[in-house]
Amino acid sequence: MPSRHPGRTTGPFSSGSGPAARKGAQGSCGHRLGSDLPRNGLFQPGSVYVLFGPALSVRGSADRAIPRFDWGPAFIGSCELDATMLGRIHRYLRPRRRLVLTVAAVGSVVAVIVAAIALLPSAPPGGPLPTVNATLRPGAGVGTVGPGFFAVSAQSDFLSSPVTQSLVERTPLTVFRWGPQGEYVNLTTGVQYNDNGIAGPIGPDNISSFIAFCRAVHCRASLAVPGEINDTRIAVATVTYIEQTLGFRPAYWSVGNEPQTWNHFNEPWVDWRSSDASHVTPTEYALEVQRYISAIRTVDPTAQFVGIQSAGGDSVEASQWIAPVAQINGPNLAFVAYHPYPGGNGATGASLTDFFGSLTRSTAFPLGYPSAQQTIDAACACGVRLIAGEFNSALGGGYAPYLAGYPNVPYIGAGLLLAMEEGVPQVTYFTLSTPGPGFGLLEGETPRPTYYLYSVFLENLTQGTVVSASLPGAPAQVYALETVNGSRTSLFVVNANPSVNVELNLTGSGFPVAGGGTVYSWDPSAALPTVASVTGALPSTYRVPAEGVLLLDVG
């Protein structure tokens, strides 16, 4: 059987369709309001619940209208509304809009106020896009994908929140990295330092919150000891404090973060100044890692290490920075890591074509990964593997609107699909949560579109053997693979081409459609993914629109 988190949700924001999902409060019309969206089972006065327009369908007869509220595939409620209220709601049933439902009272009357808010960009101008036909042709097994593949950088001010924890539990994420913070924080004294050596209190994004969060979601942790100060005594004290005082043992340690960016190398925190220009060379860093490993293993002989968390994600970093670390420390390392953001900072007014085009750079992640791994293998015949210690589509600039919006879904989906095909052991999405527009899966505690890539598609992707697949007839930037575990099989297809729709034909592919299964799909015209369970034979053809994502899961 696949590793699937038995009993966990299959919907983007619910407990699925089981008893927990059906449990809820009584609405004003006497129908049960399902789902665990109101966490305590009661709709509270003044609370705001968010539903998305395409998920709101109207059902009834000529004399009775019964709107059915769905959050994606998860049933939330069914309630009779009078014609006036129905008309108010129906006016907002348009694509790319979400409905904010404010509960004004609890008890015999539930007053619902509906407001529409623009969610997604309009469809591209210029009329309908062309459609091409493609046929699935599976290839050979190329490796495996398991729980350790899915990781995230755990920056968030909401780690202590049950809402954040619940959202995380609806994803396949198992490895959480608390890394960059460790560079400028003295965990043994509880202070952090800025670029001018000024000490201040640690914010809510602190190690205690992270440890409590990690325990709550049963994660594996990757932590960092301060590296820029080049002080093994602080490193040993940090490990001792976390492992012995706090009683928490991470899966991996790393030495600092992105040494290419250091300006205060070999300087104590209190001596840091913003004018510093004390940099570390690749060889100096590799030797520092060697000293740190020796020192840390005096207090934890079993400690495992990610040898470097390197800035950048192409062949240059692999050759100049990662290879020396592997050459000097290889047998003592679990992994080495780099941080690919293939799009970089997009030019002002950058187009979707430009954005998705960065996926095709041969020297950058993901297509450049095999070459980078070969560079490391040449430096050390020790089997140390390269992982993506941070990954996102871009850094911002002209790509910022795409990074925070729907286009990031097919981009990240394609990147992860290719990484699975290439045998990348782990990819760490950057990051979990940000307070405003930007990188996070969550904006505060509100899911961004990329969150649903993880909670709907990747959560339900079979973990097991990865089978490569080709799509004869498809244009460039359309990707597919199969994953197999026993009787369970998934087909994952991503159309990262913003200009062409694809009509996918499974006839003759050998994909097991006869027994039924579940179809997960999404494209820019819908506010949330669509999930459909099929009890008979699955269809043999599927439309995958431009920027569309498709997952078929059977068995």
C-alpha positions in Angstrom: 0.0 0.0 0.0 1.2 3.5 -0.7 2.5 5.8 2.1 -0.6 8.0 2.2 -1.3 9.3 5.7 -4.3 6.9 6.4 -7.3 8.8 7.6 -6.0 12.2 6.6 -7.9 14.7 4.5 -8.2 14.5 0.7 -9.7 17.9 0.3 -7.9 21.3 0.3 -9.4 22.6 3.5 -11.5 19.9 5.2 -11.5 16.6 6.9 -12.7 14.9 3.7 -16.1 13.1 3.6 -15.9 10.9 6.6 -17.6 11.3 10.0 -15.4 14.2 11.1 -16.3 16.1 8.0 -20.0 15.6 8.5 -19.9 16.8 12.1 -20.9 20.4 12.4 -23.3 23.0 13.7 -27.0 23.3 12.9 -27.9 26.0 10.4 -30.9 28.3 10.6 -32.9 26.0 8.2 -32.1 22.9 10.3 -29.7 21.4 7.8 -26.3 20.3 9.2 -23.5 22.6 8.3 -20.7 20.1 7.7 -16.9 20.4 7.6 -14.5 21.3 10.4 -14.1 24.8 9.0 -15.5 26.3 12.2 -12.9 24.6 14.3 -15.0 24.3 17.4 -18.1 23.1 15.5 -20.0 26.3 16.0 -20.4 29.3 13.7 -19.3 32.3 15.8 -20.8 35.8 15.6 -18.5 38.1 13.7 -16.4 35.3 12.3 -15.6 35.2 8.6 -15.6 32.0 6.6 -14.4 32.0 3.0 -15.9 30.0 0.1 -14.9 30.2 -3.5 -17.3 31.1 -6.3 -16.9 28.1 -8.6 -17.5 25.8 -5.6 -20.9 27.3 -5.0 -23.6 25.6 -7.0 -27.4 26.3 -6.9 -29.7 23.3 -6.8 -33.5 23.2 -6.4 -36.8 23.3 -8.2 -39.1 26.0 -9.6 -40.5 26.7 -6.2 -37.5 26.0 -4.0 -33.9 27.0 -4.4 -31.3 25.2 -2.3 -27.7 26.4 -2.6 -25.1 23.8 -1.9 -21.9 25.2 -0.4 -18.7 23.3 -1.1 -15.1 24.1 -0.2 -13.5 22.4 -3.1 -14.4 18.7 -2.8 -15.4 19.0 0.8 -19.1 19.3 1.6 -19.8 22.2 4.0 -23.5 22.6 4.0 -26.9 22.6 2.4 -29.5 25.2 3.4 -32.7 26.5 2.0 -32.6 30.2 1.2 -35.3 32.5 0.1 -35.3 34.0 -3.3 -34.0 37.3 -2.2 -30.9 35.8 -0.5 -30.4 33.4 -3.4 -30.4 36.3 -5.8 -27.8 38.2 -3.8 -25.6 35.2 -3.8 -26.1 34.3 -7.4 -25.0 37.7 -8.6 -21.5 36.8 -7.4 -21.2 33.4 -9.0 -18.5 34.3 -11.5 -15.1 32.7 -12.2 -12.1 34.2 -10.4 -14.2 35.5 -7.5 -14.4 34.3 -3.9 -17.3 34.7 -1.5 -16.7 35.9 2.0 -19.5 34.7 4.3 -19.8 36.7 7.5 -21.9 35.0 10.2 -23.8 37.7 12.1 -25.6 35.6 14.6 -25.8 32.1 16.0 -29.0 30.2 16.9 -32.3 30.3 15.3 -31.2 32.9 12.6 -28.0 32.9 10.7 -27.6 36.1 8.7 -25.1 35.7 5.9 -23.6 38.8 4.3 -21.9 38.1 0.9 -19.1 40.1 -0.6 -17.1 39.4 -3.7 -13.4 39.9 -3.9 -11.3 39.5 -7.0 -9.1 36.5 -6.7 -7.4 35.5 -9.9 -6.2 37.5 -13.0 -8.4 37.6 -16.0 -8.0 35.2 -18.8 -5.3 36.1 -21.3 -6.5 38.4 -24.2 -6.5 37.4 -27.8 -9.3 34.8 -27.9 -9.2 31.1 -27.3 -5.8 29.3 -27.1 -5.0 26.5 -29.6 -5.4 22.9 -28.5 -3.0 20.1 -29.5 -3.4 16.4 -29.0 -1.0 14.3 -27.0 -0.7 10.6 -26.1 0.7 9.2 -22.9 3.6 6.8 -23.3 5.0 5.5 -20.0 8.7 4.7 -19.8 10.9 3.0 -17.2 11.1 3.3 -13.5 13.6 5.9 -12.7 13.6 5.9 -8.8 11.3 6.4 -5.9 9.5 9.2 -4.1 8.8 9.0 -0.5 7.8 11.2 2.5 11.3 12.7 2.8 11.0 14.3 -0.6 8.5 16.9 0.5 10.1 19.6 2.7 9.5 23.3 3.5 11.4 26.1 5.1 9.5 26.8 8.3 9.6 30.6 8.5 6.3 31.7 10.0 5.0 33.9 12.8 2.1 31.5 13.3 3.9 28.2 14.2 2.0 28.1 17.5 -1.4 28.5 15.8 -3.6 25.4 15.6 -4.8 26.7 12.2 -1.3 26.6 10.8 -0.7 23.2 12.2 -4.0 21.9 10.8 -3.2 23.3 7.3 0.2 21.7 7.4 -1.3 18.3 8.3 -3.3 18.4 5.1 -0.1 18.3 3.0 2.6 15.6 2.4 5.3 17.9 4.0 7.4 16.0 6.5 10.7 17.7 6.7 10.8 21.3 8.1 13.9 23.5 7.9 14.6 26.1 10.5 17.8 27.4 9.0 18.4 31.0 8.2 17.3 32.1 11.6 20.1 30.0 13.2 22.8 32.2 11.6 22.2 35.4 13.7 20.5 33.9 16.8 22.3 32.9 20.0 19.8 30.3 21.2 21.6 29.8 24.5 21.0 33.4 25.6 17.7 34.0 23.7 18.8 37.0 21.6 19.3 37.8 18.0 21.7 40.2 16.3 21.4 42.6 13.4 24.0 43.7 10.9 25.3 46.3 13.4 25.8 43.9 16.3 22.8 45.2 18.2 21.1 42.5 20.2 17.3 42.2 20.5 14.6 39.7 21.5 13.7 36.8 19.3 10.3 37.1 17.7 7.5 34.6 17.4 9.5 32.7 14.8 11.7 31.2 17.5 13.2 27.8 18.2 10.8 27.0 21.0 7.8 27.6 18.8 9.4 25.6 16.0 10.1 22.6 18.2 6.5 22.6 19.6 5.2 22.9 16.1 7.4 20.1 14.8 6.3 17.8 17.6 2.6 18.7 16.9 2.9 17.8 13.2 5.3 14.9 13.7 8.0 16.4 11.5 11.6 15.7 10.9 13.7 18.9 11.5 16.7 20.4 9.8 18.4 23.0 11.9 21.5 25.3 11.6 24.2 26.3 14.0 25.7 29.8 13.5 28.5 29.6 10.9 29.3 33.2 10.0 30.9 33.9 13.4 33.2 30.8 12.9 33.0 29.7 16.6 32.8 26.0 17.3 32.2 26.8 21.0 28.9 28.5 20.1 28.0 25.6 17.8 28.6 23.0 20.5 26.6 25.1 23.0 23.7 25.4 20.5 23.6 21.6 19.9 23.8 20.9 23.6 21.0 23.4 24.4 18.6 22.0 21.8 19.3 18.3 22.2 19.9 18.1 26.0 18.2 21.1 27.5 15.2 21.2 25.2 15.2 17.4 24.6 14.8 17.8 20.8 17.0 15.9 18.3 16.8 17.2 14.7 17.4 14.9 11.7 20.1 17.2 10.3 22.4 20.0 11.2 24.0 22.5 8.9 26.7 25.1 9.4 25.2 28.5 8.8 23.3 29.5 5.7 24.4 30.7 2.2 28.1 31.4 3.0 28.4 33.3 -0.3 26.4 36.1 1.3 28.4 36.5 4.5 29.9 39.9 5.2 31.0 39.3 8.9 33.1 36.0 8.6 35.1 35.2 11.7 33.7 38.1 13.7 31.6 37.8 16.9 28.1 39.0 16.7 28.7 42.0 18.9 31.4 43.2 16.5 29.2 43.1 13.4 28.9 46.3 11.4 26.9 47.0 8.3 30.1 48.2 6.6 31.9 44.9 7.1 33.3 43.1 4.1 34.8 40.0 5.7 34.0 37.2 3.3 34.7 33.5 3.3 36.2 31.5 0.4 34.8 28.1 -0.6 37.9 26.3 0.8 37.7 28.2 4.1 34.1 27.3 4.4 34.7 23.6 3.7 37.4 23.5 6.4 35.0 25.3 8.8 32.4 22.6 8.2 35.1 20.0 8.9 35.9 21.6 12.3 32.2 22.0 13.2 31.4 18.4 12.5 34.3 17.2 14.7 33.3 19.6 17.5 29.6 18.8 17.4 30.2 15.0 17.4 31.9 15.3 20.8 28.4 16.0 22.2 26.4 14.0 19.7 28.3 11.3 17.9 25.3 10.4 15.8 24.7 13.9 14.4 23.9 14.0 10.7 24.9 17.0 8.5 23.8 18.8 5.4 27.3 20.0 4.4 26.3 23.3 2.9 23.1 25.4 2.3 24.5 27.1 -0.8 23.0 30.2 -2.4 22.0 29.8 -6.0 20.9 26.7 -7.8 23.0 26.1 -11.0 26.2 24.5 -12.1 28.3 27.5 -10.9 27.5 26.9 -7.2 27.9 23.2 -7.6 31.4 23.6 -9.0 32.7 26.5 -6.9 31.1 26.0 -3.5 29.5 22.6 -3.1 32.2 20.4 -4.6 34.9 21.6 -2.1 32.6 20.8 0.8 32.0 17.3 -0.6 35.6 16.7 -1.3 36.7 17.6 2.2 33.7 16.3 4.2 31.9 13.9 1.9 31.9 10.7 4.1 30.6 12.7 7.0 27.6 14.2 5.2 24.1 13.1 4.7 23.5 15.7 1.9 24.7 18.9 0.4 22.1 21.5 -0.6 21.7 24.5 -2.9 18.9 27.1 -3.2 17.5 27.3 -6.7 15.1 30.2 -7.7 15.3 29.6 -11.5 13.5 32.8 -12.6 15.6 35.1 -10.5 14.3 38.7 -10.5 12.1 39.1 -13.5 12.3 42.3 -15.6 9.6 44.9 -15.2 6.5 43.8 -17.1 7.8 40.2 -17.5 5.3 38.0 -19.3 4.0 34.5 -18.4 6.1 33.2 -21.3 9.2 34.6 -19.7 8.2 33.3 -16.3 7.6 29.7 -17.4 10.6 29.8 -19.8 13.0 29.9 -16.9 12.1 26.2 -16.2 13.9 25.3 -19.4 17.3 26.7 -18.5 19.7 23.7 -18.9 22.2 24.9 -16.2 19.6 25.7 -13.6 17.3 23.5 -11.4 15.5 21.3 -12.2 17.0 20.5 -15.7 20.6 21.2 -14.5 20.4 18.9 -11.5 22.0 15.9 -13.1 25.0 17.9 -14.1 25.4 19.4 -10.7 25.2 16.0 -9.1 27.9 14.7 -11.5 30.1 17.6 -10.4 29.8 16.6 -6.8 30.4 12.9 -7.6 33.6 13.9 -9.4 34.8 15.7 -6.3 34.0 12.9 -3.9 33.2 9.3 -4.8 31.3 9.0 -1.5 27.7 8.9 -2.7 26.7 12.2 -1.1 23.5 13.5 -2.7 22.5 17.0 -3.6 19.1 18.3 -2.4 17.2 21.6 -3.0 17.5 23.2 0.4 15.3 26.0 -0.8 13.2 26.2 -3.9 10.8 28.6 -5.5 10.0 29.8 -9.0 11.7 33.2 -8.7 13.0 35.8 -6.3 10.5 38.5 -7.3 10.9 41.6 -9.5 8.7 41.4 -12.5 7.8 37.8 -11.5 6.3 38.8 -8.1 2.7 38.7 -9.3 3.1 35.2 -10.7 5.1 34.0 -7.6 2.2 34.9 -5.2 -0.6 33.9 -7.6 -1.9 30.9 -9.5 1.0 30.7 -12.1 3.2 29.5 -9.3 1.1 26.3 -9.1 2.1 24.8 -12.5 5.6 26.2 -12.2 6.3 24.5 -8.9 4.3 21.4 -10.0 6.5 21.1 -13.0 9.7 21.7 -11.0 8.8 19.0 -8.5 7.7 16.6 -11.2 11.1 16.9 -13.0 12.9 16.6 -9.6 11.1 13.3 -9.0 12.2 12.1 -12.4 15.7 13.1 -11.8 15.9 11.3 -8.4 16.3 14.4 -6.3 16.1 13.1 -2.7 14.4 16.2 -1.2 13.0 19.6 -2.3 12.4 22.3 0.3 9.8 24.8 -0.7 10.5 28.3 0.4 8.7 29.2 2.5 5.8 28.2 4.8 4.3 31.6 5.6 4.9 35.2 4.9 3.0 38.2 6.3 2.3 39.8 3.0 2.6 39.1 -0.8 5.5 36.8 -1.6 6.9 33.4 -1.2 4.8 31.5 1.4 2.4 28.7 1.0 0.4 30.7 3.4 -0.1 34.5 3.7 -0.2 34.6 7.4 -2.6 31.8 7.9 -4.5 32.1 4.6 -3.6 29.6 1.9 -2.1 30.9 -1.3 -2.7 29.0 -4.5 0.5 26.9 -4.2 -0.7 25.6 -0.9 -3.4 23.7 -2.8 -0.8 22.1 -5.1 0.5 20.5 -2.0 -2.7 19.8 -0.1 -4.8 18.5 -3.0 -2.4 17.1 -5.7 0.8 16.2 -4.0 -1.0 14.9 -0.8 -2.8 12.4 -3.0 0.1 11.5 -5.3 1.0 7.8 -4.7 4.4 7.6 -3.1 6.5 4.8 -4.5 8.3 4.0 -7.8 8.6 6.9 -10.2 7.9 5.9 -13.8 9.0 8.4 -16.5 6.5 9.3 -19.2 6.5 11.0 -22.5 3.7 12.9 -24.3 4.1 12.6 -28.1 2.4 15.5 -29.7 2.5 17.8 -26.7 4.3 21.2 -27.0 7.3 22.1 -24.9 6.9 22.6 -21.2 4.2 19.9 -20.7 5.3 17.2 -18.3 4.0 13.9 -17.0 5.1 11.0 -14.8 3.5 8.0 -13.1 4.1 6.8 -9.6 3.3 3.2 -8.5 3.0 1.4 -5.2 1.5 -2.0 -5.3 -2.0 -1.8 -6.8 -2.1 2.0 -6.6 -1.0 4.2 -9.5 -1.0 8.0 -10.0 -0.6 10.0 -13.2 0.6 13.5 -12.7 0.5 16.0 -15.6 1.5 19.6 -15.6 1.0 22.0 -18.5 3.5 24.8 -17.8 3.0 26.2 -21.3 0.8 29.4 -21.0 -0.1 29.4 -24.7 -1.4 25.9 -25.5 -4.2 23.6 -24.3 -3.5 19.9 -24.4 -6.0 17.1 -25.1 -4.5 14.1 -23.4 -5.3 10.6 -24.7 -4.6 7.5 -22.4 -5.6 4.9 -25.0 -2.9 2.3 -25.4 -0.9 3.8 -22.5 -1.5 0.9 -20.1 -2.7 3.3 -17.4 -5.3 1.4 -15.5 -8.6 3.3 -16.1 -11.0 0.3 -15.8 -11.4 0.3 -12.1 -12.3 3.9 -11.5 -10.5 6.3 -9.3 -10.2 10.0 -8.5 -9.5 12.9 -10.9 -7.9 16.1 -9.5 -7.7 19.0 -11.9 -7.1 22.8 -11.8 -6.4 25.6 -14.2 -6.5 29.4 -14.1 -10.2 29.6 -14.8 -11.1 28.1 -11.5 -10.6 29.5 -8.0 -9.9 26.0 -6.5 -9.1 22.5 -7.7 -11.9 20.2 -8.9 -12.0 16.7 -7.4 -14.2 14.0 -8.9 -14.5 10.4 -7.8 -15.4 8.0 -10.6 -16.8 4.5 -9.6 -16.9 3.1 -13.2 -14.1 3.3 -15.7 -12.2 6.5 -15.9 -12.4 8.5 -19.1 -9.6 7.9 -21.6 -9.2 11.5 -22.6 -8.6 14.7 -20.6 -8.2 18.3 -21.4 -5.3 19.9 -19.6 -5.6 23.7 -20.3 -2.7 26.0 -20.5 -1.2 26.3 -17.0 -3.4 23.3 -16.0 -2.5 20.6 -13.5 -4.0 17.1 -13.6 -3.7 14.1 -11.2 -5.4 10.7 -11.8 -5.2 8.4 -8.8 -6.4 4.7 -9.1 -6.2 1.5 -7.1 
